[in-house]
Amino acid sequence: MPAEAPERRINYHERKESGHCPRCGVKKKKKYNYIYCEDCRTFFRNYSRENSEDVNKKRKINYDQRKKNKQCPRCGKKLGKKYTKTICQVCLEKQYEYNYN
């Protein structure tokens, strides 16, 4: 596998156009609808699953720590003592804008 990004991109497109798996170069069947072969698809699926579980654990720990320290769980901004909501006003406005626009 080439080390430089432009070379990898060229290699990817050559393999894809010739009907091979862009990652490993295995020839795919003609009726196969996916870009990557089954082995590479399994690799990507497992890799994504493992990483997402790890990221979710870190996010949960970060969320709990911020909430415990009276900070906004999203941005980390310190919340006032009399502030009753969990999320700061700026993050709430962003959330409302996203949900209702």
Gaussian input, Z-matrix of N, CA and C with variables (Angstrom, degrees):
# hf/3-21g

backbone

0 1
 N
 C     1     B1
 C     2     B2     1     A1
 N     3     B3     2     A2     1     D1
 C     4     B4     3     A3     2     D2
 C     5     B5     4     A4     3     D3
 N     6     B6     5     A5     4     D4
 C     7     B7     6     A6     5     D5
 C     8     B8     7     A7     6     D6
 N     9     B9     8     A8     7     D7
 C    10    B10     9     A9     8     D8
 C    11    B11    10    A10     9     D9
 N    12    B12    11    A11    10    D10
 C    13    B13    12    A12    11    D11
 C    14    B14    13    A13    12    D12
 N    15    B15    14    A14    13    D13
 C    16    B16    15    A15    14    D14
 C    17    B17    16    A16    15    D15
 N    18    B18    17    A17    16    D16
 C    19    B19    18    A18    17    D17
 C    20    B20    19    A19    18    D18
 N    21    B21    20    A20    19    D19
 C    22    B22    21    A21    20    D20
 C    23    B23    22    A22    21    D21
 N    24    B24    23    A23    22    D22
 C    25    B25    24    A24    23    D23
 C    26    B26    25    A25    24    D24
 N    27    B27    26    A26    25    D25
 C    28    B28    27    A27    26    D26
 C    29    B29    28    A28    27    D27
 N    30    B30    29    A29    28    D28
 C    31    B31    30    A30    29    D29
 C    32    B32    31    A31    30    D30
 N    33    B33    32    A32    31    D31
 C    34    B34    33    A33    32    D32
 C    35    B35    34    A34    33    D33
 N    36    B36    35    A35    34    D34
 C    37    B37    36    A36    35    D35
 C    38    B38    37    A37    36    D36
 N    39    B39    38    A38    37    D37
 C    40    B40    39    A39    38    D38
 C    41    B41    40    A40    39    D39
 N    42    B42    41    A41    40    D40
 C    43    B43    42    A42    41    D41
 C    44    B44    43    A43    42    D42
 N    45    B45    44    A44    43    D43
 C    46    B46    45    A45    44    D44
 C    47    B47    46    A46    45    D45
 N    48    B48    47    A47    46    D46
 C    49    B49    48    A48    47    D47
 C    50    B50    49    A49    48    D48
 N    51    B51    50    A50    49    D49
 C    52    B52    51    A51    50    D50
 C    53    B53    52    A52    51    D51
 N    54    B54    53    A53    52    D52
 C    55    B55    54    A54    53    D53
 C    56    B56    55    A55    54    D54
 N    57    B57    56    A56    55    D55
 C    58    B58    57    A57    56    D56
 C    59    B59    58    A58    57    D57
 N    60    B60    59    A59    58    D58
 C    61    B61    60    A60    59    D59
 C    62    B62    61    A61    60    D60
 N    63    B63    62    A62    61    D61
 C    64    B64    63    A63    62    D62
 C    65    B65    64    A64    63    D63
 N    66    B66    65    A65    64    D64
 C    67    B67    66    A66    65    D65
 C    68    B68    67    A67    66    D66
 N    69    B69    68    A68    67    D67
 C    70    B70    69    A69    68    D68
 C    71    B71    70    A70    69    D69
 N    72    B72    71    A71    70    D70
 C    73    B73    72    A72    71    D71
 C    74    B74    73    A73    72    D72
 N    75    B75    74    A74    73    D73
 C    76    B76    75    A75    74    D74
 C    77    B77    76    A76    75    D75
 N    78    B78    77    A77    76    D76
 C    79    B79    78    A78    77    D77
 C    80    B80    79    A79    78    D78
 N    81    B81    80    A80    79    D79
 C    82    B82    81    A81    80    D80
 C    83    B83    82    A82    81    D81
 N    84    B84    83    A83    82    D82
 C    85    B85    84    A84    83    D83
 C    86    B86    85    A85    84    D84
 N    87    B87    86    A86    85    D85
 C    88    B88    87    A87    86    D86
 C    89    B89    88    A88    87    D87
 N    90    B90    89    A89    88    D88
 C    91    B91    90    A90    89    D89
 C    92    B92    91    A91    90    D90
 N    93    B93    92    A92    91    D91
 C    94    B94    93    A93    92    D92
 C    95    B95    94    A94    93    D93
 N    96    B96    95    A95    94    D94
 C    97    B97    96    A96    95    D95
 C    98    B98    97    A97    96    D96
 N    99    B99    98    A98    97    D97
 C   100   B100    99    A99    98    D98
 C   101   B101   100   A100    99    D99
 N   102   B102   101   A101   100   D100
 C   103   B103   102   A102   101   D101
 C   104   B104   103   A103   102   D102
 N   105   B105   104   A104   103   D103
 C   106   B106   105   A105   104   D104
 C   107   B107   106   A106   105   D105
 N   108   B108   107   A107   106   D106
 C   109   B109   108   A108   107   D107
 C   110   B110   109   A109   108   D108
 N   111   B111   110   A110   109   D109
 C   112   B112   111   A111   110   D110
 C   113   B113   112   A112   111   D111
 N   114   B114   113   A113   112   D112
 C   115   B115   114   A114   113   D113
 C   116   B116   115   A115   114   D114
 N   117   B117   116   A116   115   D115
 C   118   B118   117   A117   116   D116
 C   119   B119   118   A118   117   D117
 N   120   B120   119   A119   118   D118
 C   121   B121   120   A120   119   D119
 C   122   B122   121   A121   120   D120
 N   123   B123   122   A122   121   D121
 C   124   B124   123   A123   122   D122
 C   125   B125   124   A124   123   D123
 N   126   B126   125   A125   124   D124
 C   127   B127   126   A126   125   D125
 C   128   B128   127   A127   126   D126
 N   129   B129   128   A128   127   D127
 C   130   B130   129   A129   128   D128
 C   131   B131   130   A130   129   D129
 N   132   B132   131   A131   130   D130
 C   133   B133   132   A132   131   D131
 C   134   B134   133   A133   132   D132
 N   135   B135   134   A134   133   D133
 C   136   B136   135   A135   134   D134
 C   137   B137   136   A136   135   D135
 N   138   B138   137   A137   136   D136
 C   139   B139   138   A138   137   D137
 C   140   B140   139   A139   138   D138
 N   141   B141   140   A140   139   D139
 C   142   B142   141   A141   140   D140
 C   143   B143   142   A142   141   D141
 N   144   B144   143   A143   142   D142
 C   145   B145   144   A144   143   D143
 C   146   B146   145   A145   144   D144
 N   147   B147   146   A146   145   D145
 C   148   B148   147   A147   146   D146
 C   149   B149   148   A148   147   D147
 N   150   B150   149   A149   148   D148
 C   151   B151   150   A150   149   D149
 C   152   B152   151   A151   150   D150
 N   153   B153   152   A152   151   D151
 C   154   B154   153   A153   152   D152
 C   155   B155   154   A154   153   D153
 N   156   B156   155   A155   154   D154
 C   157   B157   156   A156   155   D155
 C   158   B158   157   A157   156   D156
 N   159   B159   158   A158   157   D157
 C   160   B160   159   A159   158   D158
 C   161   B161   160   A160   159   D159
 N   162   B162   161   A161   160   D160
 C   163   B163   162   A162   161   D161
 C   164   B164   163   A163   162   D162
 N   165   B165   164   A164   163   D163
 C   166   B166   165   A165   164   D164
 C   167   B167   166   A166   165   D165
 N   168   B168   167   A167   166   D166
 C   169   B169   168   A168   167   D167
 C   170   B170   169   A169   168   D168
 N   171   B171   170   A170   169   D169
 C   172   B172   171   A171   170   D170
 C   173   B173   172   A172   171   D171
 N   174   B174   173   A173   172   D172
 C   175   B175   174   A174   173   D173
 C   176   B176   175   A175   174   D174
 N   177   B177   176   A176   175   D175
 C   178   B178   177   A177   176   D176
 C   179   B179   178   A178   177   D177
 N   180   B180   179   A179   178   D178
 C   181   B181   180   A180   179   D179
 C   182   B182   181   A181   180   D180
 N   183   B183   182   A182   181   D181
 C   184   B184   183   A183   182   D182
 C   185   B185   184   A184   183   D183
 N   186   B186   185   A185   184   D184
 C   187   B187   186   A186   185   D185
 C   188   B188   187   A187   186   D186
 N   189   B189   188   A188   187   D187
 C   190   B190   189   A189   188   D188
 C   191   B191   190   A190   189   D189
 N   192   B192   191   A191   190   D190
 C   193   B193   192   A192   191   D191
 C   194   B194   193   A193   192   D192
 N   195   B195   194   A194   193   D193
 C   196   B196   195   A195   194   D194
 C   197   B197   196   A196   195   D195
 N   198   B198   197   A197   196   D196
 C   199   B199   198   A198   197   D197
 C   200   B200   199   A199   198   D198
 N   201   B201   200   A200   199   D199
 C   202   B202   201   A201   200   D200
 C   203   B203   202   A202   201   D201
 N   204   B204   203   A203   202   D202
 C   205   B205   204   A204   203   D203
 C   206   B206   205   A205   204   D204
 N   207   B207   206   A206   205   D205
 C   208   B208   207   A207   206   D206
 C   209   B209   208   A208   207   D207
 N   210   B210   209   A209   208   D208
 C   211   B211   210   A210   209   D209
 C   212   B212   211   A211   210   D210
 N   213   B213   212   A212   211   D211
 C   214   B214   213   A213   212   D212
 C   215   B215   214   A214   213   D213
 N   216   B216   215   A215   214   D214
 C   217   B217   216   A216   215   D215
 C   218   B218   217   A217   216   D216
 N   219   B219   218   A218   217   D217
 C   220   B220   219   A219   218   D218
 C   221   B221   220   A220   219   D219
 N   222   B222   221   A221   220   D220
 C   223   B223   222   A222   221   D221
 C   224   B224   223   A223   222   D222
 N   225   B225   224   A224   223   D223
 C   226   B226   225   A225   224   D224
 C   227   B227   226   A226   225   D225
 N   228   B228   227   A227   226   D226
 C   229   B229   228   A228   227   D227
 C   230   B230   229   A229   228   D228
 N   231   B231   230   A230   229   D229
 C   232   B232   231   A231   230   D230
 C   233   B233   232   A232   231   D231
 N   234   B234   233   A233   232   D232
 C   235   B235   234   A234   233   D233
 C   236   B236   235   A235   234   D234
 N   237   B237   236   A236   235   D235
 C   238   B238   237   A237   236   D236
 C   239   B239   238   A238   237   D237
 N   240   B240   239   A239   238   D238
 C   241   B241   240   A240   239   D239
 C   242   B242   241   A241   240   D240
 N   243   B243   242   A242   241   D241
 C   244   B244   243   A243   242   D242
 C   245   B245   244   A244   243   D243
 N   246   B246   245   A245   244   D244
 C   247   B247   246   A246   245   D245
 C   248   B248   247   A247   246   D246
 N   249   B249   248   A248   247   D247
 C   250   B250   249   A249   248   D248
 C   251   B251   250   A250   249   D249
 N   252   B252   251   A251   250   D250
 C   253   B253   252   A252   251   D251
 C   254   B254   253   A253   252   D252
 N   255   B255   254   A254   253   D253
 C   256   B256   255   A255   254   D254
 C   257   B257   256   A256   255   D255
 N   258   B258   257   A257   256   D256
 C   259   B259   258   A258   257   D257
 C   260   B260   259   A259   258   D258
 N   261   B261   260   A260   259   D259
 C   262   B262   261   A261   260   D260
 C   263   B263   262   A262   261   D261
 N   264   B264   263   A263   262   D262
 C   265   B265   264   A264   263   D263
 C   266   B266   265   A265   264   D264
 N   267   B267   266   A266   265   D265
 C   268   B268   267   A267   266   D266
 C   269   B269   268   A268   267   D267
 N   270   B270   269   A269   268   D268
 C   271   B271   270   A270   269   D269
 C   272   B272   271   A271   270   D270
 N   273   B273   272   A272   271   D271
 C   274   B274   273   A273   272   D272
 C   275   B275   274   A274   273   D273
 N   276   B276   275   A275   274   D274
 C   277   B277   276   A276   275   D275
 C   278   B278   277   A277   276   D276
 N   279   B279   278   A278   277   D277
 C   280   B280   279   A279   278   D278
 C   281   B281   280   A280   279   D279
 N   282   B282   281   A281   280   D280
 C   283   B283   282   A282   281   D281
 C   284   B284   283   A283   282   D282
 N   285   B285   284   A284   283   D283
 C   286   B286   285   A285   284   D284
 C   287   B287   286   A286   285   D285
 N   288   B288   287   A287   286   D286
 C   289   B289   288   A288   287   D287
 C   290   B290   289   A289   288   D288
 N   291   B291   290   A290   289   D289
 C   292   B292   291   A291   290   D290
 C   293   B293   292   A292   291   D291
 N   294   B294   293   A293   292   D292
 C   295   B295   294   A294   293   D293
 C   296   B296   295   A295   294   D294
 N   297   B297   296   A296   295   D295
 C   298   B298   297   A297   296   D296
 C   299   B299   298   A298   297   D297
 N   300   B300   299   A299   298   D298
 C   301   B301   300   A300   299   D299
 C   302   B302   301   A301   300   D300

   B1=1.4535
   B2=1.5207
   B3=1.3292
   B4=1.4676
   B5=1.5262
   B6=1.3181
   B7=1.4614
   B8=1.5164
   B9=1.3256
   B10=1.4616
   B11=1.5297
   B12=1.3243
   B13=1.4654
   B14=1.5331
   B15=1.3509
   B16=1.4757
   B17=1.5303
   B18=1.3316
   B19=1.4610
   B20=1.5352
   B21=1.3208
   B22=1.4627
   B23=1.5259
   B24=1.3291
   B25=1.4663
   B26=1.5313
   B27=1.3173
   B28=1.4684
   B29=1.5189
   B30=1.3287
   B31=1.4609
   B32=1.5305
   B33=1.3363
   B34=1.4653
   B35=1.5214
   B36=1.3308
   B37=1.4642
   B38=1.5255
   B39=1.3194
   B40=1.4654
   B41=1.5315
   B42=1.3254
   B43=1.4623
   B44=1.5294
   B45=1.3169
   B46=1.4618
   B47=1.5307
   B48=1.3324
   B49=1.4697
   B50=1.5178
   B51=1.3361
   B52=1.4588
   B53=1.5297
   B54=1.3520
   B55=1.4568
   B56=1.5117
   B57=1.3212
   B58=1.4599
   B59=1.5249
   B60=1.3152
   B61=1.4602
   B62=1.5298
   B63=1.3264
   B64=1.4630
   B65=1.5271
   B66=1.3167
   B67=1.4649
   B68=1.5237
   B69=1.3324
   B70=1.4659
   B71=1.5314
   B72=1.3376
   B73=1.4598
   B74=1.5107
   B75=1.3218
   B76=1.4652
   B77=1.5247
   B78=1.3185
   B79=1.4585
   B80=1.5229
   B81=1.3316
   B82=1.4655
   B83=1.5190
   B84=1.3278
   B85=1.4593
   B86=1.5168
   B87=1.3205
   B88=1.4635
   B89=1.5179
   B90=1.3201
   B91=1.4602
   B92=1.5236
   B93=1.3215
   B94=1.4559
   B95=1.5263
   B96=1.3412
   B97=1.4632
   B98=1.5192
   B99=1.3114
   B100=1.4555
   B101=1.5288
   B102=1.3079
   B103=1.4653
   B104=1.5212
   B105=1.3376
   B106=1.4644
   B107=1.5256
   B108=1.3386
   B109=1.4656
   B110=1.5306
   B111=1.3136
   B112=1.4602
   B113=1.5292
   B114=1.3310
   B115=1.4648
   B116=1.5350
   B117=1.3229
   B118=1.4660
   B119=1.5234
   B120=1.3118
   B121=1.4643
   B122=1.5262
   B123=1.3350
   B124=1.4573
   B125=1.5229
   B126=1.3436
   B127=1.4649
   B128=1.5221
   B129=1.3359
   B130=1.4639
   B131=1.5329
   B132=1.3273
   B133=1.4620
   B134=1.5229
   B135=1.3241
   B136=1.4626
   B137=1.5197
   B138=1.3289
   B139=1.4655
   B140=1.5182
   B141=1.3158
   B142=1.4610
   B143=1.5209
   B144=1.3033
   B145=1.4619
   B146=1.5321
   B147=1.3370
   B148=1.4594
   B149=1.5250
   B150=1.3116
   B151=1.4605
   B152=1.5189
   B153=1.3239
   B154=1.4554
   B155=1.5266
   B156=1.3236
   B157=1.4571
   B158=1.5234
   B159=1.3258
   B160=1.4642
   B161=1.5267
   B162=1.3185
   B163=1.4656
   B164=1.5200
   B165=1.3368
   B166=1.4661
   B167=1.5283
   B168=1.3263
   B169=1.4619
   B170=1.5298
   B171=1.3336
   B172=1.4667
   B173=1.5276
   B174=1.3152
   B175=1.4685
   B176=1.5229
   B177=1.3163
   B178=1.4681
   B179=1.5265
   B180=1.3296
   B181=1.4641
   B182=1.5200
   B183=1.3348
   B184=1.4618
   B185=1.5284
   B186=1.3214
   B187=1.4616
   B188=1.5277
   B189=1.3267
   B190=1.4641
   B191=1.5237
   B192=1.3396
   B193=1.4646
   B194=1.5281
   B195=1.3184
   B196=1.4588
   B197=1.5197
   B198=1.3129
   B199=1.4621
   B200=1.5321
   B201=1.3183
   B202=1.4588
   B203=1.5320
   B204=1.3384
   B205=1.4646
   B206=1.5291
   B207=1.3299
   B208=1.4745
   B209=1.5361
   B210=1.3355
   B211=1.4589
   B212=1.5182
   B213=1.3313
   B214=1.4606
   B215=1.5288
   B216=1.3317
   B217=1.4638
   B218=1.5242
   B219=1.3134
   B220=1.4677
   B221=1.5148
   B222=1.3410
   B223=1.4723
   B224=1.5252
   B225=1.3304
   B226=1.4514
   B227=1.5204
   B228=1.3247
   B229=1.4580
   B230=1.5308
   B231=1.3384
   B232=1.4648
   B233=1.5246
   B234=1.3306
   B235=1.4620
   B236=1.5298
   B237=1.3216
   B238=1.4582
   B239=1.5205
   B240=1.3364
   B241=1.4698
   B242=1.5230
   B243=1.3396
   B244=1.4660
   B245=1.5310
   B246=1.3035
   B247=1.4670
   B248=1.5244
   B249=1.3262
   B250=1.4652
   B251=1.5248
   B252=1.3317
   B253=1.4614
   B254=1.5287
   B255=1.3136
   B256=1.4580
   B257=1.5206
   B258=1.3361
   B259=1.4643
   B260=1.5262
   B261=1.3432
   B262=1.4624
   B263=1.5293
   B264=1.3132
   B265=1.4600
   B266=1.5260
   B267=1.3264
   B268=1.4677
   B269=1.5338
   B270=1.3152
   B271=1.4688
   B272=1.5279
   B273=1.3213
   B274=1.4641
   B275=1.5239
   B276=1.3368
   B277=1.4669
   B278=1.5201
   B279=1.3233
   B280=1.4684
   B281=1.5253
   B282=1.3347
   B283=1.4552
   B284=1.5219
   B285=1.3317
   B286=1.4648
   B287=1.5236
   B288=1.3292
   B289=1.4577
   B290=1.5227
   B291=1.3131
   B292=1.4651
   B293=1.5312
   B294=1.3321
   B295=1.4681
   B296=1.5234
   B297=1.3271
   B298=1.4665
   B299=1.5179
   B300=1.3196
   B301=1.4722
   B302=1.4948
   A1=108.56
   A2=118.13
   A3=121.67
   A4=111.63
   A5=115.21
   A6=120.50
   A7=112.62
   A8=118.17
   A9=121.59
   A10=111.24
   A11=116.28
   A12=121.59
   A13=113.27
   A14=120.02
   A15=118.59
   A16=112.86
   A17=116.77
   A18=120.35
   A19=110.64
   A20=116.44
   A21=119.96
   A22=110.87
   A23=116.17
   A24=120.60
   A25=110.20
   A26=116.90
   A27=121.20
   A28=109.95
   A29=116.10
   A30=121.60
   A31=110.64
   A32=116.38
   A33=122.03
   A34=110.42
   A35=117.47
   A36=121.20
   A37=112.10
   A38=118.00
   A39=120.70
   A40=110.96
   A41=115.75
   A42=119.77
   A43=111.15
   A44=116.77
   A45=121.21
   A46=110.72
   A47=117.12
   A48=120.98
   A49=112.15
   A50=117.28
   A51=120.00
   A52=113.06
   A53=117.22
   A54=120.14
   A55=113.86
   A56=116.79
   A57=121.31
   A58=109.86
   A59=114.88
   A60=120.13
   A61=108.13
   A62=119.12
   A63=121.13
   A64=113.81
   A65=117.72
   A66=119.96
   A67=111.90
   A68=117.72
   A69=120.15
   A70=113.46
   A71=118.61
   A72=121.61
   A73=115.36
   A74=118.43
   A75=121.88
   A76=108.88
   A77=117.00
   A78=121.67
   A79=109.33
   A80=115.95
   A81=121.08
   A82=110.05
   A83=115.81
   A84=120.85
   A85=109.08
   A86=117.51
   A87=121.38
   A88=112.89
   A89=118.82
   A90=121.33
   A91=112.45
   A92=117.94
   A93=122.44
   A94=108.68
   A95=117.61
   A96=122.42
   A97=114.88
   A98=118.80
   A99=121.17
   A100=110.86
   A101=116.30
   A102=121.41
   A103=110.18
   A104=116.77
   A105=121.28
   A106=110.43
   A107=116.55
   A108=121.48
   A109=109.01
   A110=116.18
   A111=120.86
   A112=111.82
   A113=117.78
   A114=120.42
   A115=111.13
   A116=116.99
   A117=120.64
   A118=110.75
   A119=117.71
   A120=120.63
   A121=110.30
   A122=117.18
   A123=121.17
   A124=110.60
   A125=116.54
   A126=120.85
   A127=110.77
   A128=117.68
   A129=121.60
   A130=111.22
   A131=116.67
   A132=120.76
   A133=110.75
   A134=116.61
   A135=120.81
   A136=111.55
   A137=117.08
   A138=121.57
   A139=109.97
   A140=117.46
   A141=121.24
   A142=111.33
   A143=116.93
   A144=121.37
   A145=110.51
   A146=116.63
   A147=120.35
   A148=111.17
   A149=116.64
   A150=120.01
   A151=111.39
   A152=117.84
   A153=119.53
   A154=111.12
   A155=118.39
   A156=120.88
   A157=110.48
   A158=116.53
   A159=121.57
   A160=110.79
   A161=116.71
   A162=121.22
   A163=110.68
   A164=117.30
   A165=120.71
   A166=111.73
   A167=117.53
   A168=120.70
   A169=110.16
   A170=116.51
   A171=120.58
   A172=111.13
   A173=116.94
   A174=120.51
   A175=111.08
   A176=116.54
   A177=120.90
   A178=110.30
   A179=117.44
   A180=121.62
   A181=110.12
   A182=116.84
   A183=122.17
   A184=110.67
   A185=117.26
   A186=122.75
   A187=110.66
   A188=116.56
   A189=121.00
   A190=111.95
   A191=117.26
   A192=120.56
   A193=110.92
   A194=117.16
   A195=120.45
   A196=111.38
   A197=116.51
   A198=120.32
   A199=110.41
   A200=115.89
   A201=121.76
   A202=111.29
   A203=117.04
   A204=122.25
   A205=112.93
   A206=117.02
   A207=122.70
   A208=110.75
   A209=114.85
   A210=122.47
   A211=108.51
   A212=115.23
   A213=119.48
   A214=107.63
   A215=118.95
   A216=120.72
   A217=113.59
   A218=118.00
   A219=120.68
   A220=113.04
   A221=116.98
   A222=119.48
   A223=112.93
   A224=119.01
   A225=122.07
   A226=114.49
   A227=117.34
   A228=121.63
   A229=109.51
   A230=115.71
   A231=121.16
   A232=109.79
   A233=116.43
   A234=121.94
   A235=109.40
   A236=116.89
   A237=121.27
   A238=112.20
   A239=116.14
   A240=120.74
   A241=112.00
   A242=116.38
   A243=120.07
   A244=112.77
   A245=117.55
   A246=121.54
   A247=108.37
   A248=118.04
   A249=121.57
   A250=114.26
   A251=117.57
   A252=119.85
   A253=110.20
   A254=116.17
   A255=121.26
   A256=111.47
   A257=116.90
   A258=122.43
   A259=109.01
   A260=117.14
   A261=121.05
   A262=111.09
   A263=115.76
   A264=121.62
   A265=111.73
   A266=117.84
   A267=121.52
   A268=110.43
   A269=116.47
   A270=120.37
   A271=111.52
   A272=117.36
   A273=120.49
   A274=111.41
   A275=116.02
   A276=119.86
   A277=111.23
   A278=116.62
   A279=120.17
   A280=110.64
   A281=116.14
   A282=120.29
   A283=111.19
   A284=118.03
   A285=121.42
   A286=110.55
   A287=116.40
   A288=120.11
   A289=110.85
   A290=116.14
   A291=120.61
   A292=110.82
   A293=117.16
   A294=121.06
   A295=112.76
   A296=118.13
   A297=120.18
   A298=114.31
   A299=119.06
   A300=120.61
   A301=112.02
   D1=127.96
   D2=179.58
   D3=-62.58
   D4=149.71
   D5=-175.12
   D6=-86.18
   D7=-34.18
   D8=-175.76
   D9=-84.17
   D10=144.92
   D11=-177.10
   D12=-58.89
   D13=-45.59
   D14=179.05
   D15=-60.81
   D16=-37.73
   D17=178.53
   D18=-66.97
   D19=-41.12
   D20=178.65
   D21=-63.80
   D22=-39.59
   D23=179.78
   D24=-63.83
   D25=-44.23
   D26=178.60
   D27=-62.39
   D28=-45.16
   D29=179.53
   D30=-60.88
   D31=-43.00
   D32=178.75
   D33=-57.96
   D34=-50.43
   D35=-176.81
   D36=-67.76
   D37=-36.77
   D38=177.39
   D39=-62.65
   D40=-46.69
   D41=179.96
   D42=-65.30
   D43=-41.92
   D44=-178.43
   D45=-63.01
   D46=-45.36
   D47=-178.69
   D48=-67.19
   D49=-31.23
   D50=-177.92
   D51=-85.50
   D52=-0.29
   D53=177.12
   D54=88.49
   D55=17.72
   D56=177.34
   D57=-103.44
   D58=162.03
   D59=175.04
   D60=-68.80
   D61=125.75
   D62=-177.75
   D63=-63.31
   D64=-23.56
   D65=-176.70
   D66=-86.66
   D67=-51.05
   D68=-173.54
   D69=-108.50
   D70=-18.27
   D71=177.19
   D72=89.17
   D73=7.80
   D74=179.38
   D75=-72.11
   D76=137.73
   D77=177.68
   D78=-69.70
   D79=129.58
   D80=-179.16
   D81=-95.33
   D82=159.77
   D83=176.34
   D84=-71.68
   D85=153.21
   D86=-176.25
   D87=-65.45
   D88=-34.69
   D89=-177.57
   D90=-87.44
   D91=3.84
   D92=-179.10
   D93=-76.85
   D94=121.39
   D95=-171.97
   D96=-87.31
   D97=-5.12
   D98=-175.32
   D99=-100.20
   D100=156.39
   D101=179.83
   D102=-73.24
   D103=-43.67
   D104=-177.13
   D105=-96.23
   D106=153.56
   D107=177.41
   D108=-70.38
   D109=169.75
   D110=-175.90
   D111=-63.09
   D112=-38.43
   D113=179.72
   D114=-63.76
   D115=-43.75
   D116=179.76
   D117=-68.89
   D118=-37.12
   D119=177.45
   D120=-63.65
   D121=-40.60
   D122=176.88
   D123=-63.67
   D124=-42.36
   D125=177.26
   D126=-58.39
   D127=-49.27
   D128=-178.68
   D129=-63.33
   D130=-39.96
   D131=179.44
   D132=-61.47
   D133=-48.90
   D134=-179.00
   D135=-66.87
   D136=-40.70
   D137=179.66
   D138=-62.29
   D139=-44.92
   D140=179.61
   D141=-64.83
   D142=-40.96
   D143=-178.91
   D144=-63.96
   D145=-45.51
   D146=-179.83
   D147=-63.63
   D148=-44.31
   D149=-178.80
   D150=-67.47
   D151=-40.32
   D152=-178.12
   D153=-67.54
   D154=-35.58
   D155=176.46
   D156=-63.69
   D157=-42.35
   D158=179.62
   D159=-65.28
   D160=-44.54
   D161=179.64
   D162=-64.07
   D163=-41.43
   D164=179.55
   D165=-63.17
   D166=-38.22
   D167=177.84
   D168=-63.77
   D169=-44.77
   D170=179.89
   D171=-64.23
   D172=-40.46
   D173=178.44
   D174=-64.13
   D175=-41.10
   D176=-179.74
   D177=-63.93
   D178=-43.33
   D179=178.17
   D180=-62.48
   D181=-45.69
   D182=179.32
   D183=-61.75
   D184=-44.13
   D185=179.00
   D186=-59.62
   D187=-48.24
   D188=-178.49
   D189=-64.17
   D190=-40.97
   D191=179.00
   D192=-64.13
   D193=-45.45
   D194=-179.75
   D195=-63.97
   D196=-41.13
   D197=-179.86
   D198=-64.34
   D199=-41.12
   D200=179.31
   D201=-65.11
   D202=-36.16
   D203=-178.83
   D204=-86.78
   D205=10.79
   D206=179.50
   D207=60.05
   D208=47.20
   D209=175.37
   D210=-118.32
   D211=158.70
   D212=173.85
   D213=-66.60
   D214=126.16
   D215=-178.01
   D216=-66.06
   D217=-20.19
   D218=-177.95
   D219=-87.89
   D220=-49.41
   D221=-174.06
   D222=-109.03
   D223=-16.51
   D224=178.28
   D225=88.14
   D226=3.80
   D227=179.91
   D228=-67.22
   D229=137.01
   D230=-179.67
   D231=-67.98
   D232=130.71
   D233=179.05
   D234=-96.06
   D235=146.82
   D236=179.69
   D237=-68.49
   D238=163.30
   D239=-178.94
   D240=-65.68
   D241=-34.74
   D242=-177.68
   D243=-89.00
   D244=-5.15
   D245=-179.76
   D246=-72.00
   D247=123.49
   D248=-172.41
   D249=-95.16
   D250=-19.64
   D251=-176.88
   D252=-84.33
   D253=159.31
   D254=-178.51
   D255=-80.04
   D256=-35.80
   D257=-176.00
   D258=-104.09
   D259=142.10
   D260=-179.12
   D261=-66.17
   D262=164.48
   D263=-175.49
   D264=-62.79
   D265=-39.43
   D266=-179.17
   D267=-63.06
   D268=-46.37
   D269=179.45
   D270=-67.39
   D271=-35.51
   D272=176.15
   D273=-62.92
   D274=-43.67
   D275=178.38
   D276=-62.38
   D277=-41.08
   D278=177.30
   D279=-62.56
   D280=-41.68
   D281=179.97
   D282=-65.31
   D283=-44.17
   D284=178.48
   D285=-62.75
   D286=-42.09
   D287=179.65
   D288=-63.08
   D289=-42.09
   D290=179.63
   D291=-65.82
   D292=-42.13
   D293=-175.51
   D294=-74.30
   D295=-34.85
   D296=-170.76
   D297=-110.40
   D298=3.98
   D299=175.93
   D300=-114.74

